[in-house]
Amino acid sequence: MNKQDIYHYYQNFLPFFIMPLILFSILIIDVTYIVSITSAQAEDDQNQNMFNAVKSRLVKDGFSTEYIDKIYRDPEISLELKGVSLFFVHSESRLNYEQFLSDSAIQRASNYIKKHEAELANAESIYGVDRTVITAIMLVETRLGTNLGSRNVINVLSTMSSLSDTAHRERLWNFLSKEKRITRNKFDKKADSKSEWAYNELKSLFKYSTREGINPVEIKGSYAGALGISQFMPSNALILAKDGDSDGKIDLFNHADAIHSIANYLKHHGWRPTLNREQAHKVLYRYNHSDPYVETLLKISDRLKG
């Protein structure tokens, strides 16, 4: 067979081989597309059903069905097992507070006071809270606003709220490391109390975000659901947070608002310029129920003053 014959052979018969391959490729693409669409739909349905009990309770407590369904339809909504699990292994005594008393940390805090002198002075004059105490809280809570937490607050609080559901509770229990988790009896008791606490915080999150015109799904925070530079829980953000820069909004990710909010929080719980150290300790304990935490704040304040 010469070259011309070979050419005519492939010209006449090659399409019979290529066409099935093309059709098969199209079929594979179609099947892949259908599978991806089905998978996405299944994920959406899972998100819709994951927090059904929580959603029903929210609607019963006055939130509109349309609003709640819209929020929980967001693809960012999911169980936050990793974050919530820290509630059941966390030990305050393990935290290294000495790091906030290093020379470099104190220097950063001192620089922060200089940078935000106007906001701190204004808050100090209104609420009577020393700027060094406000700054100390910011240093320990978020490293002066540089470490705000990366977890979706709504996922943390929704997951915690759902622990009243047996299936979700078992899922969390099985997720916990056997070496680090507490006893089952302690776990169940803590899950009972934390689920109710988290549900009330979840309601406050929706009220706060609605009032301030914020999408609650976009709010990031700690594994405990605390948000902003001041690390307020939503209930405190709703009641005690303040507009520090007079722009008509309360944004705890804004330094002026966070500064004024911390000062107002402390004043609300009894802070006065004339407090002795023991009295100051009691007020600061309301911010975080930890004696090492409070002692660290007071030491930071002392060093900033000195």
Secondary structure as GFF3:
##gff-version 3
##sequence-region A 1 306
A	DSSP	alpha_helix	3	50	.	.	.	ID=ss1
A	DSSP	alpha_helix	52	60	.	.	.	ID=ss2
A	DSSP	alpha_helix	65	72	.	.	.	ID=ss3
A	DSSP	alpha_helix	81	85	.	.	.	ID=ss4
A	DSSP	three_ten_helix	86	88	.	.	.	ID=ss5
A	DSSP	three_ten_helix	92	94	.	.	.	ID=ss6
A	DSSP	three_ten_helix	97	101	.	.	.	ID=ss7
A	DSSP	alpha_helix	103	115	.	.	.	ID=ss8
A	DSSP	alpha_helix	117	127	.	.	.	ID=ss9
A	DSSP	alpha_helix	131	142	.	.	.	ID=ss10
A	DSSP	beta_strand	151	152	.	.	.	ID=ss11
A	DSSP	alpha_helix	153	161	.	.	.	ID=ss12
A	DSSP	three_ten_helix	162	164	.	.	.	ID=ss13
A	DSSP	alpha_helix	166	175	.	.	.	ID=ss14
A	DSSP	alpha_helix	184	212	.	.	.	ID=ss15
A	DSSP	three_ten_helix	216	218	.	.	.	ID=ss16
A	DSSP	beta_strand	220	221	.	.	.	ID=ss17
A	DSSP	alpha_helix	234	239	.	.	.	ID=ss18
A	DSSP	alpha_helix	255	268	.	.	.	ID=ss19
A	DSSP	alpha_helix	277	285	.	.	.	ID=ss20
A	DSSP	alpha_helix	291	305	.	.	.	ID=ss21
###
